[in-house]
Amino acid sequence: LAWPMLLPEMDHHFLEGLSFPKDVAKQKIAVLFLLSDNYSDKLKKRIIITKRVFIKQGLKAEILHIKTKFRLEDALSTLQLGSYLCYYISVANKVDPLIIPWVDYFKKELQK
C-alpha cells in the first residue's frame, strides 16, 4: 500500500499520528521522499528535517534524488518511477499485477 502525502500538510497531521498504535508504524511503514533541485530551499530543508523525525521515531526513511533540469521532467520521471516501483513490488511479492479480483468484484457489485 502506498499513498502520497504532501508537505507541509504531512508535518502537521502525520508526524504525531505515527505514535499510535505503538510499534505498528515501525514494523509496517517505510517512507520515500522525493527530492529535486527544482524544489525551493524551504521545501528541501523541510524534507530533510521530516526524514530525521521519522528516523527518530524508528521508521525506515530514504530520500530519492530526482535529477532533472525542469519541473515537467520531475513530474514525468516521478510518474515513471512510481510505475516501475509498483511493478517490481508485485514481482517481489509474486503477484500478477494484471489480476485484480477485488476490483473486479467491486465493479460487478456497482453494476447491480
C-alpha positions as CSV (number, residue, x, y, z in Angstrom):
1,L,0.0,0.0,0.0
2,A,1.4,3.4,-0.9
3,W,-0.1,6.9,-0.8
4,P,1.3,10.3,-1.4
5,M,1.4,12.9,1.4
6,L,2.3,16.4,0.6
7,L,4.5,18.7,2.6
8,P,3.8,20.8,4.7
9,E,0.5,19.0,5.5
10,M,2.3,15.8,6.4
11,D,4.3,17.6,9.0
12,H,1.1,18.9,10.7
13,H,-1.1,15.7,10.6
14,F,1.0,12.6,10.0
15,L,4.0,13.0,12.3
16,E,2.1,12.8,15.6
17,G,-0.2,10.0,14.3
18,L,2.7,7.6,13.9
19,S,3.0,7.3,17.7
20,F,-0.1,5.0,18.0
21,P,-0.8,2.2,17.9
22,K,2.6,1.5,19.5
23,D,5.2,0.0,17.2
24,V,2.9,-0.6,14.3
25,A,4.4,2.2,12.2
26,K,7.9,1.0,13.0
27,Q,7.1,-2.5,11.7
28,K,4.9,-1.7,8.7
29,I,5.8,1.7,7.3
30,A,8.7,2.9,5.1
31,V,8.8,6.4,3.8
32,L,10.3,7.5,0.5
33,F,10.9,11.2,0.0
34,L,11.5,12.6,-3.5
35,L,13.9,15.5,-3.6
36,S,14.7,17.6,-6.6
37,D,16.9,20.6,-7.2
38,N,13.8,22.2,-8.7
39,Y,12.3,22.4,-5.2
40,S,12.5,25.5,-3.2
41,D,15.2,25.7,-0.5
42,K,12.5,25.8,2.2
43,L,10.9,22.6,0.9
44,K,14.3,20.9,0.7
45,K,15.0,21.8,4.3
46,R,11.5,20.5,5.3
47,I,12.2,17.2,3.6
48,I,15.5,16.6,5.4
49,I,14.0,17.5,8.8
50,T,10.9,15.4,8.3
51,K,13.1,12.4,7.3
52,R,15.1,12.9,10.5
53,V,11.8,12.9,12.6
54,F,10.7,9.6,11.0
55,I,14.1,8.0,11.7
56,K,13.9,9.2,15.4
57,Q,10.5,7.5,15.6
58,G,12.1,4.3,14.4
59,L,10.7,4.3,10.8
60,K,12.6,3.5,7.7
61,A,13.0,6.6,5.6
62,E,15.0,7.3,2.5
63,I,15.5,10.2,0.1
64,L,15.4,9.6,-3.6
65,H,17.1,12.4,-5.5
66,I,15.3,13.3,-8.8
67,K,18.0,14.6,-11.1
68,T,16.3,16.6,-13.8
69,K,16.6,20.1,-15.1
70,F,12.9,21.1,-15.4
71,R,9.8,20.6,-13.3
72,L,8.0,18.8,-16.1
73,E,10.8,16.3,-16.2
74,D,10.4,15.9,-12.4
75,A,6.8,15.1,-12.8
76,L,7.3,12.6,-15.7
77,S,10.3,10.8,-14.2
78,T,8.4,10.5,-10.9
79,L,5.4,9.0,-12.6
80,Q,7.6,6.5,-14.5
81,L,9.5,5.7,-11.3
82,G,6.2,5.1,-9.4
83,S,5.0,2.7,-12.2
84,Y,8.3,0.7,-12.1
85,L,8.3,0.6,-8.3
86,C,4.7,-0.8,-8.2
87,Y,5.5,-3.4,-10.8
88,Y,8.7,-4.6,-9.1
89,I,6.9,-4.7,-5.7
90,S,4.3,-7.0,-7.3
91,V,7.1,-9.2,-8.8
92,A,8.9,-9.4,-5.5
93,N,5.7,-10.5,-3.8
94,K,4.9,-13.0,-6.6
95,V,1.7,-11.2,-7.5
96,D,0.4,-10.7,-11.1
97,P,-0.4,-7.0,-11.3
98,L,-2.9,-7.7,-14.1
99,I,-5.1,-9.9,-11.9
100,I,-7.4,-7.7,-9.8
101,P,-10.1,-9.8,-8.2
102,W,-11.3,-7.3,-5.6
103,V,-11.6,-4.5,-8.2
104,D,-13.5,-6.9,-10.5
105,Y,-15.8,-7.8,-7.6
106,F,-16.3,-4.2,-6.7
107,K,-17.2,-3.2,-10.3
108,K,-19.6,-6.1,-10.6
109,E,-21.4,-5.0,-7.4
110,L,-21.6,-1.5,-8.7
111,Q,-23.4,-2.7,-11.8
112,K,-26.2,-4.4,-9.8
